[in-house]
Amino acid sequence: MSPAADPLAATRQWVETFVVPRNICPFAGREVARDTIRYVAVDAGDWERALLALVAECERLDETPAIETTLLVLAPGLEAFEDYLDFLEVAEALLVDQGYEGTYQLASFHPDYCFADAEPEDPANFTNRSPSPMLHLLREAGLEQALAHYPDPEAIPERNMAALREEGHDALDTALARLRGQA
C-alpha cells in the first residue's frame, strides 16, 4: 500500500520529510531517530469510540515510558476543519476530566488548519497542517525537559511562521498534497 493510500504511512512520511527537515518541531528528529513515536489510526466517524481511543492511548503512555509521544490519525472522519475543532474541544475537556491535565497535552493538526487570526492561504498555517486530521498526544514532562535545553523556545512559533512564509504557500501545498497522494 502506498503512503498516500495509508494514513499512518503518510503521517510517518510527513513527520520524516516535512516536519523534521523544516525543523517545525525541533525535537521531532530526535524522537524519529529514537523510534519513540507511536502512530495510531482512529476511526473518528464515531466520536465516542475515538475519544475512548484517546483515553486508551493515555493509559498506554502511562504504562510504556519508552513511547515519548503518540500521533492519533483521525481517518476517516473529521475532514471538515470546523468539525475537527469541535472534536478537539471535547478531547481537551476529556483529558481534564480523566485527570490527565498536566500529564499530557494535545497538539492539533489538520489538512485545512487555519489559525484564527490568519487567512487560509497564509503559509504559516502549514505549521499545523498534516496529511490527515490528527491529535498529537505529548508527555508534558518530556516537553518541559526538551524546552529547558533549547535556546529561546518562545521564538519557535515565530521562527516557523517566518520560514514557512519564505518557502511560500504553493511549495508547501504541493509538498503536503504529495503526501496525501493528490499531486
Backbone as JSON Lines, residues from 0, in Angstrom:
{"i":0,"aa":"M","n":[0.86,-1.18,0.0],"ca":[0.0,0.0,0.0],"c":[0.9,1.24,0.0]}
{"i":1,"aa":"S","n":[0.62,2.18,-0.85],"ca":[1.43,3.39,-0.93],"c":[1.16,4.29,0.28]}
{"i":2,"aa":"P","n":[2.13,5.14,0.65],"ca":[1.89,6.05,1.77],"c":[0.64,6.9,1.6]}
{"i":3,"aa":"A","n":[0.34,7.28,0.35],"ca":[-0.84,8.12,0.11],"c":[-2.14,7.38,0.43]}
{"i":4,"aa":"A","n":[-2.15,6.06,0.22],"ca":[-3.35,5.27,0.48],"c":[-3.44,4.84,1.95]}
{"i":5,"aa":"D","n":[-2.37,4.97,2.68],"ca":[-2.3,4.56,4.08],"c":[-2.06,5.79,4.95]}
{"i":6,"aa":"P","n":[-3.08,6.23,5.7],"ca":[-2.91,7.45,6.51],"c":[-1.76,7.37,7.51]}
{"i":7,"aa":"L","n":[-1.48,6.19,8.06],"ca":[-0.36,6.08,9.0],"c":[0.98,6.24,8.29]}
{"i":8,"aa":"A","n":[1.11,5.62,7.12],"ca":[2.36,5.76,6.36],"c":[2.54,7.2,5.9]}
{"i":9,"aa":"A","n":[1.45,7.84,5.47],"ca":[1.53,9.24,5.05],"c":[1.93,10.13,6.22]}
{"i":10,"aa":"T","n":[1.41,9.83,7.4],"ca":[1.75,10.64,8.58],"c":[3.2,10.45,8.96]}
{"i":11,"aa":"R","n":[3.67,9.21,8.95],"ca":[5.08,8.96,9.26],"c":[5.97,9.69,8.25]}
{"i":12,"aa":"Q","n":[5.6,9.6,6.98],"ca":[6.38,10.27,5.94],"c":[6.33,11.79,6.13]}
{"i":13,"aa":"W","n":[5.18,12.33,6.52],"ca":[5.04,13.76,6.8],"c":[6.01,14.18,7.91]}
{"i":14,"aa":"V","n":[6.06,13.4,8.99],"ca":[6.98,13.72,10.09],"c":[8.41,13.71,9.58]}
{"i":15,"aa":"E","n":[8.77,12.67,8.83],"ca":[10.16,12.48,8.42],"c":[10.6,13.38,7.27]}
{"i":16,"aa":"T","n":[9.66,13.77,6.38],"ca":[10.07,14.53,5.19],"c":[9.56,15.97,5.16]}
{"i":17,"aa":"F","n":[8.66,16.31,6.05],"ca":[8.09,17.66,6.08],"c":[8.44,18.35,7.41]}
{"i":18,"aa":"V","n":[8.1,17.73,8.51],"ca":[8.29,18.35,9.82],"c":[9.76,18.43,10.2]}
{"i":19,"aa":"V","n":[10.46,17.3,10.14],"ca":[11.86,17.26,10.59],"c":[12.76,18.12,9.72]}
{"i":20,"aa":"P","n":[12.73,17.99,8.38],"ca":[13.64,18.82,7.57],"c":[13.41,20.32,7.72]}
{"i":21,"aa":"R","n":[12.18,20.73,7.97],"ca":[11.87,22.15,8.14],"c":[12.04,22.59,9.6]}
{"i":22,"aa":"N","n":[12.38,21.65,10.45],"ca":[12.59,21.92,11.88],"c":[11.35,22.56,12.53]}
{"i":23,"aa":"I","n":[10.17,22.19,12.04],"ca":[8.94,22.74,12.59],"c":[8.83,22.4,14.07]}
{"i":24,"aa":"C","n":[9.19,21.18,14.41],"ca":[9.33,20.81,15.81],"c":[10.79,20.45,16.0]}
{"i":25,"aa":"P","n":[11.54,21.25,16.74],"ca":[12.97,20.99,16.87],"c":[13.3,19.7,17.62]}
{"i":26,"aa":"F","n":[12.3,19.05,18.19],"ca":[12.54,17.83,18.95],"c":[12.11,16.58,18.2]}
{"i":27,"aa":"A","n":[11.44,16.74,17.07],"ca":[10.9,15.6,16.33],"c":[12.01,14.7,15.78]}
{"i":28,"aa":"G","n":[13.08,15.29,15.28],"ca":[14.16,14.49,14.7],"c":[14.75,13.52,15.71]}
{"i":29,"aa":"R","n":[14.92,13.98,16.93],"ca":[15.45,13.11,17.98],"c":[14.51,11.94,18.24]}
{"i":30,"aa":"E","n":[13.21,12.21,18.28],"ca":[12.25,11.14,18.56],"c":[12.12,10.18,17.38]}
{"i":31,"aa":"V","n":[12.26,10.69,16.15],"ca":[12.27,9.8,14.99],"c":[13.47,8.87,15.09]}
{"i":32,"aa":"A","n":[14.64,9.43,15.38],"ca":[15.87,8.62,15.48],"c":[15.77,7.59,16.61]}
{"i":33,"aa":"R","n":[15.12,7.95,17.68],"ca":[14.95,7.03,18.82],"c":[13.8,6.04,18.61]}
{"i":34,"aa":"D","n":[12.99,6.27,17.59],"ca":[11.81,5.45,17.31],"c":[10.87,5.41,18.52]}
{"i":35,"aa":"T","n":[10.57,6.61,19.05],"ca":[9.71,6.71,20.24],"c":[8.37,7.36,19.93]}
{"i":36,"aa":"I","n":[8.04,7.44,18.64],"ca":[6.75,8.0,18.22],"c":[5.82,6.84,17.88]}
{"i":37,"aa":"R","n":[4.67,6.83,18.48],"ca":[3.66,5.81,18.17],"c":[2.63,6.43,17.23]}
{"i":38,"aa":"Y","n":[2.29,5.71,16.18],"ca":[1.3,6.14,15.19],"c":[0.09,5.22,15.31]}
{"i":39,"aa":"V","n":[-1.09,5.81,15.51],"ca":[-2.3,5.02,15.71],"c":[-3.41,5.56,14.83]}
{"i":40,"aa":"A","n":[-4.05,4.67,14.07],"ca":[-5.21,5.05,13.26],"c":[-6.46,4.94,14.12]}
{"i":41,"aa":"V","n":[-7.28,5.99,14.04],"ca":[-8.53,6.03,14.81],"c":[-9.65,6.44,13.86]}
{"i":42,"aa":"D","n":[-10.69,5.63,13.81],"ca":[-11.87,5.98,13.02],"c":[-12.63,7.05,13.8]}
{"i":43,"aa":"A","n":[-12.58,8.26,13.31],"ca":[-13.21,9.38,14.02],"c":[-14.65,9.61,13.58]}
{"i":44,"aa":"G","n":[-15.18,8.7,12.77],"ca":[-16.59,8.8,12.4],"c":[-17.51,8.57,13.58]}
{"i":45,"aa":"D","n":[-17.01,7.87,14.58],"ca":[-17.74,7.6,15.83],"c":[-16.96,8.3,16.94]}
{"i":46,"aa":"W","n":[-17.44,9.46,17.35],"ca":[-16.7,10.27,18.33],"c":[-16.48,9.53,19.63]}
{"i":47,"aa":"E","n":[-17.48,8.81,20.09],"ca":[-17.34,8.11,21.37],"c":[-16.18,7.11,21.31]}
{"i":48,"aa":"R","n":[-16.13,6.32,20.25],"ca":[-15.04,5.35,20.1],"c":[-13.7,6.06,19.93]}
{"i":49,"aa":"A","n":[-13.68,7.16,19.21],"ca":[-12.43,7.9,19.02],"c":[-11.93,8.48,20.34]}
{"i":50,"aa":"L","n":[-12.85,8.98,21.15],"ca":[-12.46,9.53,22.46],"c":[-11.99,8.42,23.4]}
{"i":51,"aa":"L","n":[-12.62,7.26,23.32],"ca":[-12.15,6.12,24.11],"c":[-10.74,5.71,23.67]}
{"i":52,"aa":"A","n":[-10.46,5.81,22.38],"ca":[-9.12,5.51,21.88],"c":[-8.1,6.51,22.43]}
{"i":53,"aa":"L","n":[-8.49,7.76,22.55],"ca":[-7.61,8.78,23.14],"c":[-7.27,8.42,24.58]}
{"i":54,"aa":"V","n":[-8.27,8.06,25.37],"ca":[-8.02,7.69,26.76],"c":[-7.15,6.43,26.81]}
{"i":55,"aa":"A","n":[-7.4,5.47,25.93],"ca":[-6.59,4.26,25.89],"c":[-5.13,4.59,25.58]}
{"i":56,"aa":"E","n":[-4.89,5.58,24.72],"ca":[-3.52,5.98,24.42],"c":[-2.86,6.65,25.62]}
{"i":57,"aa":"C","n":[-3.62,7.41,26.39],"ca":[-3.07,7.98,27.63],"c":[-2.66,6.85,28.57]}
{"i":58,"aa":"E","n":[-3.52,5.86,28.69],"ca":[-3.21,4.71,29.55],"c":[-1.98,3.97,29.03]}
{"i":59,"aa":"R","n":[-1.86,3.81,27.71],"ca":[-0.68,3.15,27.13],"c":[0.58,3.94,27.45]}
{"i":60,"aa":"L","n":[0.51,5.26,27.32],"ca":[1.67,6.09,27.66],"c":[2.0,5.96,29.15]}
{"i":61,"aa":"D","n":[0.98,5.88,30.0],"ca":[1.21,5.67,31.44],"c":[2.03,4.4,31.67]}
{"i":62,"aa":"E","n":[1.71,3.36,30.91],"ca":[2.31,2.04,31.11],"c":[3.6,1.82,30.32]}
{"i":63,"aa":"T","n":[3.89,2.7,29.36],"ca":[5.01,2.46,28.44],"c":[5.89,3.7,28.33]}
{"i":64,"aa":"P","n":[6.8,3.88,29.27],"ca":[7.65,5.08,29.23],"c":[8.55,5.17,28.0]}
{"i":65,"aa":"A","n":[8.76,4.07,27.3],"ca":[9.61,4.11,26.1],"c":[8.94,4.84,24.94]}
{"i":66,"aa":"I","n":[7.61,5.0,25.0],"ca":[6.91,5.78,23.99],"c":[6.88,7.23,24.47]}
{"i":67,"aa":"E","n":[7.47,8.12,23.7],"ca":[7.5,9.53,24.1],"c":[6.23,10.26,23.71]}
{"i":68,"aa":"T","n":[5.67,9.9,22.56],"ca":[4.54,10.66,22.04],"c":[3.71,9.78,21.11]}
{"i":69,"aa":"T","n":[2.44,10.1,20.97],"ca":[1.55,9.36,20.08],"c":[0.87,10.32,19.12]}
{"i":70,"aa":"L","n":[0.83,9.93,17.86],"ca":[0.06,10.66,16.85],"c":[-1.18,9.83,16.56]}
{"i":71,"aa":"L","n":[-2.34,10.35,16.95],"ca":[-3.62,9.7,16.68],"c":[-4.13,10.24,15.36]}
{"i":72,"aa":"V","n":[-4.1,9.41,14.32],"ca":[-4.52,9.82,12.99],"c":[-6.01,9.54,12.88]}
{"i":73,"aa":"L","n":[-6.79,10.6,12.76],"ca":[-8.25,10.53,12.81],"c":[-8.83,10.39,11.41]}
{"i":74,"aa":"A","n":[-8.61,9.2,10.83],"ca":[-9.07,8.98,9.46],"c":[-9.71,7.59,9.37]}
{"i":75,"aa":"P","n":[-10.87,7.5,8.84],"ca":[-11.68,8.58,8.29],"c":[-12.38,9.35,9.41]}
{"i":76,"aa":"G","n":[-12.95,10.44,8.99],"ca":[-13.69,11.28,9.93],"c":[-13.0,12.61,10.13]}
{"i":77,"aa":"L","n":[-13.76,13.59,10.47],"ca":[-13.29,14.93,10.82],"c":[-12.58,15.64,9.67]}
{"i":78,"aa":"E","n":[-12.98,15.34,8.45],"ca":[-12.39,16.02,7.3],"c":[-12.7,17.51,7.29]}
{"i":79,"aa":"A","n":[-13.87,17.9,7.79],"ca":[-14.23,19.31,7.87],"c":[-13.52,19.94,9.08]}
{"i":80,"aa":"F","n":[-12.79,21.01,8.84],"ca":[-11.98,21.63,9.89],"c":[-12.83,22.07,11.08]}
{"i":81,"aa":"E","n":[-14.01,22.6,10.85],"ca":[-14.87,23.04,11.96],"c":[-15.29,21.85,12.82]}
{"i":82,"aa":"D","n":[-15.6,20.72,12.2],"ca":[-15.93,19.51,12.96],"c":[-14.73,19.07,13.78]}
{"i":83,"aa":"Y","n":[-13.55,19.14,13.18],"ca":[-12.32,18.78,13.88],"c":[-12.13,19.66,15.12]}
{"i":84,"aa":"L","n":[-12.34,20.97,14.97],"ca":[-12.18,21.87,16.12],"c":[-13.18,21.54,17.23]}
{"i":85,"aa":"D","n":[-14.4,21.17,16.85],"ca":[-15.39,20.76,17.86],"c":[-14.91,19.5,18.59]}
{"i":86,"aa":"F","n":[-14.38,18.54,17.83],"ca":[-13.87,17.31,18.43],"c":[-12.69,17.61,19.34]}
{"i":87,"aa":"L","n":[-11.79,18.47,18.9],"ca":[-10.62,18.84,19.69],"c":[-11.04,19.42,21.04]}
{"i":88,"aa":"E","n":[-12.06,20.28,21.03],"ca":[-12.55,20.88,22.27],"c":[-13.05,19.8,23.24]}
{"i":89,"aa":"V","n":[-13.77,18.83,22.72],"ca":[-14.27,17.72,23.56],"c":[-13.09,16.88,24.06]}
{"i":90,"aa":"A","n":[-12.12,16.61,23.19],"ca":[-10.96,15.8,23.57],"c":[-10.15,16.48,24.67]}
{"i":91,"aa":"E","n":[-9.95,17.78,24.56],"ca":[-9.21,18.5,25.6],"c":[-9.95,18.46,26.93]}
{"i":92,"aa":"A","n":[-11.27,18.62,26.89],"ca":[-12.08,18.55,28.12],"c":[-12.01,17.15,28.72]}
{"i":93,"aa":"L","n":[-11.98,16.13,27.86],"ca":[-11.91,14.75,28.34],"c":[-10.58,14.5,29.06]}
{"i":94,"aa":"L","n":[-9.49,15.02,28.54],"ca":[-8.2,14.85,29.22],"c":[-8.25,15.44,30.62]}
{"i":95,"aa":"V","n":[-8.86,16.6,30.75],"ca":[-9.0,17.23,32.07],"c":[-9.89,16.35,32.95]}
{"i":96,"aa":"D","n":[-11.01,15.93,32.41],"ca":[-11.97,15.11,33.15],"c":[-11.35,13.79,33.62]}
{"i":97,"aa":"Q","n":[-10.45,13.22,32.85],"ca":[-9.82,11.95,33.19],"c":[-8.57,12.11,34.07]}
{"i":98,"aa":"G","n":[-8.28,13.35,34.46],"ca":[-7.15,13.59,35.35],"c":[-5.8,13.66,34.67]}
{"i":99,"aa":"Y","n":[-5.79,13.88,33.36],"ca":[-4.53,13.93,32.63],"c":[-4.0,15.34,32.41]}
{"i":100,"aa":"E","n":[-4.69,16.35,32.9],"ca":[-4.19,17.72,32.77],"c":[-2.86,17.81,33.51]}
{"i":101,"aa":"G","n":[-1.85,18.36,32.87],"ca":[-0.53,18.46,33.47],"c":[0.35,17.25,33.19]}
{"i":102,"aa":"T","n":[-0.25,16.17,32.73],"ca":[0.5,14.96,32.37],"c":[0.67,14.87,30.86]}
{"i":103,"aa":"Y","n":[-0.43,15.07,30.14],"ca":[-0.42,15.03,28.69],"c":[-1.1,16.28,28.14]}
{"i":104,"aa":"Q","n":[-0.69,16.67,26.95],"ca":[-1.37,17.76,26.26],"c":[-1.54,17.37,24.8]}
{"i":105,"aa":"L","n":[-2.48,18.03,24.17],"ca":[-2.76,17.77,22.77],"c":[-2.24,18.9,21.9]}
{"i":106,"aa":"A","n":[-1.59,18.53,20.82],"ca":[-1.27,19.47,19.75],"c":[-2.17,19.05,18.59]}
{"i":107,"aa":"S","n":[-2.65,20.03,17.85],"ca":[-3.66,19.74,16.82],"c":[-3.11,19.98,15.42]}
{"i":108,"aa":"F","n":[-3.49,19.06,14.52],"ca":[-3.07,19.12,13.13],"c":[-4.23,18.7,12.24]}
{"i":109,"aa":"H","n":[-4.35,19.37,11.11],"ca":[-5.44,19.09,10.17],"c":[-5.0,19.55,8.78]}
{"i":110,"aa":"P","n":[-5.45,18.88,7.72],"ca":[-5.07,19.3,6.37],"c":[-5.48,20.73,6.03]}
{"i":111,"aa":"D","n":[-6.54,21.23,6.65],"ca":[-7.03,22.58,6.38],"c":[-6.82,23.53,7.55]}
{"i":112,"aa":"Y","n":[-5.85,23.22,8.41],"ca":[-5.64,24.03,9.6],"c":[-5.48,25.5,9.23]}
{"i":113,"aa":"C","n":[-6.16,26.34,9.99],"ca":[-6.06,27.78,9.77],"c":[-6.14,28.46,11.13]}
{"i":114,"aa":"F","n":[-5.11,29.22,11.47],"ca":[-5.12,29.95,12.73],"c":[-6.24,30.99,12.7]}
{"i":115,"aa":"A","n":[-6.8,31.26,13.85],"ca":[-7.96,32.16,13.95],"c":[-7.67,33.53,13.36]}
{"i":116,"aa":"D","n":[-6.44,34.0,13.48],"ca":[-6.11,35.35,13.0],"c":[-5.41,35.35,11.64]}
{"i":117,"aa":"A","n":[-5.48,34.22,10.92],"ca":[-4.76,34.11,9.65],"c":[-5.73,33.86,8.49]}
{"i":118,"aa":"E","n":[-5.28,34.22,7.31],"ca":[-6.01,33.9,6.09],"c":[-5.71,32.44,5.74]}
{"i":119,"aa":"P","n":[-6.63,31.73,5.1],"ca":[-6.39,30.33,4.74],"c":[-5.14,30.12,3.88]}
{"i":120,"aa":"E","n":[-4.78,31.09,3.06],"ca":[-3.62,30.94,2.18],"c":[-2.3,31.31,2.85]}
{"i":121,"aa":"D","n":[-2.32,31.72,4.12],"ca":[-1.09,32.1,4.82],"c":[-0.22,30.85,5.01]}
{"i":122,"aa":"P","n":[1.01,30.85,4.5],"ca":[1.89,29.69,4.67],"c":[2.14,29.32,6.13]}
{"i":123,"aa":"A","n":[1.98,30.25,7.06],"ca":[2.18,29.95,8.47],"c":[1.25,28.85,8.96]}
{"i":124,"aa":"N","n":[0.11,28.69,8.33],"ca":[-0.83,27.63,8.72],"c":[-0.23,26.24,8.57]}
{"i":125,"aa":"F","n":[0.79,26.1,7.72],"ca":[1.39,24.79,7.49],"c":[2.18,24.29,8.69]}
{"i":126,"aa":"T","n":[2.37,25.11,9.72],"ca":[2.97,24.6,10.94],"c":[2.06,23.55,11.57]}
{"i":127,"aa":"N","n":[0.75,23.63,11.27],"ca":[-0.23,22.7,11.85],"c":[-1.03,21.96,10.78]}
{"i":128,"aa":"R","n":[-0.58,21.98,9.55],"ca":[-1.26,21.21,8.5],"c":[-0.57,19.86,8.35]}
{"i":129,"aa":"S","n":[-1.39,18.85,8.16],"ca":[-0.91,17.47,8.09],"c":[-1.71,16.71,7.03]}
{"i":130,"aa":"P","n":[-1.24,15.52,6.65],"ca":[-1.96,14.77,5.63],"c":[-3.39,14.37,6.03]}
{"i":131,"aa":"S","n":[-3.6,14.12,7.31],"ca":[-4.91,13.72,7.84],"c":[-5.16,14.49,9.12]}
{"i":132,"aa":"P","n":[-6.44,14.59,9.53],"ca":[-6.7,15.17,10.85],"c":[-6.01,14.31,11.91]}
{"i":133,"aa":"M","n":[-5.42,14.95,12.9],"ca":[-4.76,14.17,13.94],"c":[-4.66,14.95,15.24]}
{"i":134,"aa":"L","n":[-4.46,14.17,16.28],"ca":[-4.15,14.71,17.6],"c":[-2.76,14.2,17.96]}
{"i":135,"aa":"H","n":[-1.91,15.1,18.42],"ca":[-0.57,14.73,18.86],"c":[-0.61,14.74,20.38]}
{"i":136,"aa":"L","n":[-0.49,13.58,20.97],"ca":[-0.54,13.41,22.42],"c":[0.9,13.47,22.95]}
{"i":137,"aa":"L","n":[1.18,14.52,23.7],"ca":[2.54,14.79,24.19],"c":[2.64,14.59,25.69]}
{"i":138,"aa":"R","n":[3.75,14.04,26.13],"ca":[4.05,13.98,27.56],"c":[4.53,15.37,27.98]}
{"i":139,"aa":"E","n":[3.87,15.98,28.92],"ca":[4.28,17.32,29.35],"c":[5.67,17.31,29.97]}
{"i":140,"aa":"A","n":[6.0,16.28,30.75],"ca":[7.32,16.22,31.38],"c":[8.42,16.16,30.32]}
{"i":141,"aa":"G","n":[8.22,15.36,29.28],"ca":[9.22,15.27,28.21],"c":[9.35,16.58,27.46]}
{"i":142,"aa":"L","n":[8.23,17.24,27.24],"ca":[8.24,18.53,26.55],"c":[8.97,19.57,27.4]}
{"i":143,"aa":"E","n":[8.68,19.62,28.68],"ca":[9.35,20.58,29.56],"c":[10.85,20.33,29.61]}
{"i":144,"aa":"Q","n":[11.25,19.07,29.64],"ca":[12.67,18.74,29.66],"c":[13.35,19.18,28.37]}
{"i":145,"aa":"A","n":[12.72,18.92,27.23],"ca":[13.29,19.33,25.94],"c":[13.38,20.85,25.84]}
{"i":146,"aa":"L","n":[12.35,21.55,26.28],"ca":[12.34,23.01,26.2],"c":[13.39,23.63,27.12]}
{"i":147,"aa":"A","n":[13.68,22.99,28.23],"ca":[14.67,23.52,29.17],"c":[16.07,23.55,28.56]}
{"i":148,"aa":"H","n":[16.31,22.69,27.59],"ca":[17.63,22.61,26.96],"c":[17.65,23.23,25.57]}
{"i":149,"aa":"Y","n":[16.62,23.97,25.22],"ca":[16.54,24.57,23.91],"c":[16.63,26.09,24.05]}
{"i":150,"aa":"P","n":[17.53,26.73,23.31],"ca":[17.66,28.18,23.43],"c":[16.44,28.91,22.86]}
{"i":151,"aa":"D","n":[15.89,29.79,23.65],"ca":[14.79,30.66,23.25],"c":[13.59,29.89,22.68]}
{"i":152,"aa":"P","n":[13.01,28.98,23.47],"ca":[11.88,28.19,22.96],"c":[10.65,29.03,22.6]}
{"i":153,"aa":"E","n":[10.53,30.2,23.21],"ca":[9.39,31.07,22.9],"c":[9.41,31.55,21.45]}
{"i":154,"aa":"A","n":[10.59,31.53,20.84],"ca":[10.72,32.0,19.46],"c":[10.4,30.94,18.41]}
{"i":155,"aa":"I","n":[10.16,29.7,18.84],"ca":[9.91,28.61,17.88],"c":[8.73,28.94,16.95]}
{"i":156,"aa":"P","n":[7.56,29.33,17.47],"ca":[6.44,29.59,16.55],"c":[6.73,30.7,15.55]}
{"i":157,"aa":"E","n":[7.33,31.78,16.0],"ca":[7.6,32.9,15.1],"c":[8.63,32.5,14.04]}
{"i":158,"aa":"R","n":[9.66,31.73,14.45],"ca":[10.68,31.27,13.51],"c":[10.04,30.38,12.46]}
{"i":159,"aa":"N","n":[9.17,29.46,12.91],"ca":[8.49,28.57,11.96],"c":[7.64,29.35,10.97]}
{"i":160,"aa":"M","n":[6.86,30.29,11.48],"ca":[5.98,31.07,10.6],"c":[6.78,31.84,9.57]}
{"i":161,"aa":"A","n":[7.88,32.45,9.99],"ca":[8.71,33.22,9.06],"c":[9.33,32.3,8.0]}
{"i":162,"aa":"A","n":[9.83,31.14,8.43],"ca":[10.46,30.21,7.48],"c":[9.45,29.67,6.47]}
{"i":163,"aa":"L","n":[8.25,29.36,6.94],"ca":[7.23,28.82,6.03],"c":[6.72,29.9,5.09]}
{"i":164,"aa":"R","n":[6.6,31.12,5.57],"ca":[6.19,32.21,4.68],"c":[7.25,32.43,3.6]}
{"i":165,"aa":"E","n":[8.5,32.26,3.96],"ca":[9.57,32.4,2.97],"c":[9.5,31.29,1.92]}
{"i":166,"aa":"E","n":[9.18,30.08,2.38],"ca":[9.07,28.95,1.44],"c":[7.88,29.14,0.5]}
{"i":167,"aa":"G","n":[6.79,29.68,1.01],"ca":[5.64,30.02,0.18],"c":[4.54,28.97,0.18]}
{"i":168,"aa":"H","n":[3.32,29.47,0.03],"ca":[2.14,28.62,0.07],"c":[2.16,27.52,-0.99]}
{"i":169,"aa":"D","n":[2.48,27.87,-2.23],"ca":[2.4,26.9,-3.32],"c":[3.35,25.72,-3.1]}
{"i":170,"aa":"A","n":[4.58,25.99,-2.69],"ca":[5.54,24.91,-2.46],"c":[5.1,24.02,-1.31]}
{"i":171,"aa":"L","n":[4.6,24.62,-0.25],"ca":[4.15,23.84,0.91],"c":[2.9,23.03,0.57]}
{"i":172,"aa":"D","n":[1.98,23.64,-0.15],"ca":[0.75,22.96,-0.53],"c":[1.07,21.77,-1.44]}
{"i":173,"aa":"T","n":[2.01,21.93,-2.34],"ca":[2.42,20.84,-3.22],"c":[3.04,19.7,-2.41]}
{"i":174,"aa":"A","n":[3.9,20.03,-1.46],"ca":[4.54,19.01,-0.63],"c":[3.51,18.23,0.18]}
{"i":175,"aa":"L","n":[2.55,18.92,0.76],"ca":[1.52,18.25,1.55],"c":[0.58,17.44,0.65]}
{"i":176,"aa":"A","n":[0.24,17.98,-0.51],"ca":[-0.62,17.25,-1.45],"c":[0.05,15.96,-1.9]}
{"i":177,"aa":"R","n":[1.35,16.0,-2.09],"ca":[2.09,14.8,-2.5],"c":[1.97,13.72,-1.42]}
{"i":178,"aa":"L","n":[2.07,14.11,-0.17],"ca":[1.93,13.15,0.92],"c":[0.52,12.58,1.0]}
{"i":179,"aa":"R","n":[-0.45,13.37,0.58],"ca":[-1.84,12.91,0.6],"c":[-2.21,12.18,-0.69]}
{"i":180,"aa":"G","n":[-1.25,12.07,-1.61],"ca":[-1.5,11.37,-2.86],"c":[-2.32,12.16,-3.85]}
{"i":181,"aa":"Q","n":[-2.25,13.5,-3.75],"ca":[-3.06,14.36,-4.61],"c":[-2.21,15.16,-5.59]}
{"i":182,"aa":"A","n":[-0.92,14.91,-5.63],"ca":[-0.07,15.68,-6.54],"c":[0.36,14.84,-7.72]}
